[in-house]
Amino acid sequence: MKYLITGATGNIGSLVTDRLIARGTRPCVFVRDAKKARALFGNAVDVRVGDLADISTALDGIDAVFLVNSGADLAVRDRAAALAAKAAGVCRLVKLSTLDARNGVGTGPWHAKGEAAIRKSGVAFTFIQSAAFMSNAFAWSQSIASEGTLRASTGGGKIAFIHPDDIADVAVKALTTSDHDGEALVITGPKALSYSEMASKLGAVRFEEISDDEARRRALAFGGGRQYADALVDIWRAIREGRLATVTDGVERVLGRQPASFDRWVEENASDFKPRGRIPGRGTRSGQPRS
């Protein structure tokens, strides 16, 4: 089997590529920046350069594709990739989707349209409908390390973040076997936690709830544009309202083991959240906030 990995220099794509290399295969990576790919994987991969709007030129000799797309127009690229894969005789396409494709929250409608286009293409598929990644918590690291505070509009609502390693392991299983052809695999972490609970595990000592408007302002400042910011606010609102606390046995069903806990992820990444000195008036250098 010859595998093509899109998004190979990103969070999940790089993990999938590493796992395929460890299995003794030589995957192809489809990237925009060949130098970045070589820096990550050395000479252990074949590098094919291009844009996700047209992956047809990268499909020669490919048996299975791992597809990662993002943005409000991702369905257009999903459709193009699926049609190209079908025409090239690719036997399997594994799409990294989202659990929210089922409930219409946030980026879910974008992925639902992408899934529909892939189904219509006739190519064999597996959809990985994943909960939000534990690594999303890196976005909190600055305020936690500098102020001991996490600000979010999620209130006391809970979500079962999933470890990126588990997503990658499920993806590799779907790519390398036919066991889950035609399935939409819903995978989550082992326990739904509130942002306050997760912040405490990361060393933050205070959770501060903010409004949807403030959350949108912060999301816009982070980048990604209005549509993405609105999608994030919709997700955070759904968490607050208790609509995203789903916990499934998807990881155990596919891999035969329990998914990794948020505590494990924290142990692996604790250094990113260590205090770097408080902003004046917000807390002490010892890490304890002023009351």
N, C-alpha and C positions, 0 to 999 in steps of 0.2 A: 504494500500500500504506500502511496505517495500522498503526503498531506500538505495542503496550503493553509497557512495561518495568516489571516488578516488581523490588523491591530497588534502585530507581534511585538512592537516596542512599548505597548501599553501594559496596564496592570495585569489583566487576565491573560491576554495574548502571549505575553512573555513567559508566564508560568506554564501555559499549555506547551509552548515551544520547548522550554527546558525539560518538561516531562517526556516529550516525544524523543528528544535527544538522548535522555537517560535510558530510554527503552531500546536504544541502538538504531533508531531510524534517523534519516537525514531530511527533516522537513524543509519545505519551501516557505519563506516568509515574504509576504506582499506588503511593501512599505513605500513610503515616500522618500525616506532618508536612508540610503544604503550604508553610509558611514555609521549611523546610529545602530543599525542592525548588526554590523560587523563588530562594533564595540561591545554589544551585549552577548553575541553568540559566537564570535570568532569565525572560524571556517567550518563550523559544525552544521551550517544551514546553506541552502541555496537562496540567494536573494533575488527577488523579482520586484522591480520598481514600477510604481504606477499609482493611479488614483482609484479610490473605491467606486467612483462613478462608472468605471469600466474595468472589470477584472478579467475580461475575456482573454486578454493577451497573456495572462499568467496561468492559464488552466491547462496548458499542454502537459500531458502525462499525469495529471492530478486525479486521484481517486476520491479524496474527501476534503472538504473545505470547512474551516472554522471561520464563521462570519461574525464580525463585530462592526456594527454601525451605530451612529448616534446622530442626534439632531432631529428637528421637526420634519425634515424631508427624508428621513432614513428609509422610509418605505420605497421610495424611488430607487435607491441604491440596492435595497434588498431584492426588489423585483429584477433589476438588471443582473445582479449576481446570480439569482436563481435561474433565470432564463439562459444565461451564459453557461452555467454549470450543467444544465440539462442538455444543451446543445453540444457540450464538450464530452458528454458521457460520464460526468462525475457521478459516482454511485451514492454519495451521501453529503448532505450539507447540514452542519450543526450551527444553529444561530444562537448567539447569546442574547436572550430577550430579558424580560422582566416579569415578575409576579404580577405587576400592575397591568399587564396586558389583559388580565382576567377581570379587573375591577374598574378599568377606565380612569385610574388616578394618574396624575402627573404625566410622565412620558409614556404611560401605558398605551394610550390610543395610537401613538406613533408606532410602537412595536406591534400592536395588534394588526395594523394595516400591513406592516412588513411580513408578519406571519401569514396573513391571508394571501399576499402576493406569492409567497414561497409555496404555499399549499397549491395554489392555482397553476404554478409552473410545471408541476408533475415530477419535480426532482424529489428523491427520497430525503427526508428531513428529520431532525430532532431539534426541538426548541428547549432551551434551558431557561426556564422562567424563574429567575433568581430574585431573592430578596435583596435589599440594599447591602452593599459591601461593608464589612467592618472597617476597611481602609478608608471609608468616607470620613471616619473620625479624625483623620489627619487634618481635615479642614478646621478642626477645633483646637489644634495644638498651640497656635499662637496665643489665643486668649487664655487657655488653660495654663500654659507655661509662664505667661507674663502677669496674669491677674488672678489665677485660681478660679476662673469663672467660665462657664459655658452659657452662651445666650442662644435661645432657640424659641420658635413659636409652637413647639410640639406639646407644651403643657405636660400633663402626667400620662399621656398616651404612650403605648409601647410598640416596639418593632423588633423582629428577630433577625438582626443583622447576621450575615453569613461570612465566614472566613474566605478570603480569595483562594486559598489552597483547596478548599472544598469545591469551589466552582470549577477550578482548573482540573481537579481529579474527575469530576463528573463529565466535564467536556471531553477529556481524553478517553474515558470509557465510551462515550457516545460516538466519538470519532473512530475508534479502533475496533469496535464491534457493531454488529447489527442488532444487538439486544434491545435497543431503544428507538429503532427506526419508526417514524410515524408518531412518536410520543411527544408530549409537552411535559417536561420534567419540572415540577414545582419544588424548588429547594430553598430552605431557610436555615438559619442557625438553630441551636437546640432550645433557645429560650427567648421569649420576648422581654425586652427591658425598656424602661423609660430612659430618656436622655439624661435625666437626673441620676439614675442608677449607673448608667455608663460613665458619666462624668466623674462620679465618686470613685469608680474603679480606676479611672485614669489619673487620679490624684487631685482633680478639681474639687474645691470645697464648697462651691456655690453654683446653683443652677438659677439662671435668671430668665424668666419668661418674657418674650417680646411679642409685639403685635405682628400680624400678617404684613402690614405695611412696612414695618421696620425690617422684617425678614426679607421682603422683596427688595428693599433698598440695599441691604447687605449683599443679596444675591447678585444684583445688577453690578455692584461695585466689584464683585469677584470676577465677573466676565461671563460670557456665554450668550448674552442678549436677552431681550424681553421674553421671548417664548420660553426659553429655558428657565429663567427666573420665575415666571408664572407657574411652570410645571413643578419646580421645587416647592414653591409656596403651597401648591395644591397637595403635594405629598405630605408636607409638614402639617397641614390642616387635617388631612386624613388620619395621620398618626394621633393628633390631639383628640380627634373625635372617636378614636378606638377602632378605626376601620382597617388598620394595617398590622394587627397583632397576630397574624397567621403564623402558626408553627406547623411544619409538615415533617413526615418521615422520609422525604425524598432522597436525602443524602444516604441514609441508611439503606433504603431500598436499592439504590444504584450501586453503592460501594460496599455494603455489608458492614458498615461501622457508623458510629455516631458522628455528627458534625462537630467541629471544634468549637469550643466555648469562647465567649468574648474575653473571659479571664486569660485564656491562652494567648489571644491576640495582644492583649495588654502587656503580658510578660515579654512577648517578642518585640514590642515597640515602645516600651516604657521610656526609653531615653528621649524620644521625640516630645514627651510631655513634661520633662523635668523643668522645675522653675528656673527661669533665666533672669530673675530680678523683677520686682513688681513695679508697675507703673505708679508714680507717686500718688498717694491718696487712695489707692485701690487695695493695698495689702502690704504685708511685711515681707522682707527677704527670706524669712524662715518658712514661708509658704502658707502661713495662716492669715486669713482675711481679717480685716477690721470689722467689727460688728456695727 
